[in-house]
């Protein structure tokens, strides 16, 4: 079986993710995403990361894809939705 390829993180991104993981006031979802990226940078496989974080494999893959496509902020935070349509009362 092939060895998992580590994610190459710039030093500033690694420091940012480590600070998120250490903080006690962030949402659990944000901390989980930062842990996913740090674990992948350490060379863990997707299945191992999913087991450690307690998410399914597809959630881990989505987080990694978001990081590769849009960087740290895109991977950690959700984009705003369309919102509720305005009503005239």
Secondary structure, 3 states (H helix, E strand, C coil): CCCCCCCCCCHHHHHHHHHHHHCCCCCHHHHHHHHHHHHHHCCCCHHHHHHHHCCCHHHHHHHHHHHHHHCHHHHHCCCCCCCCCCCCC
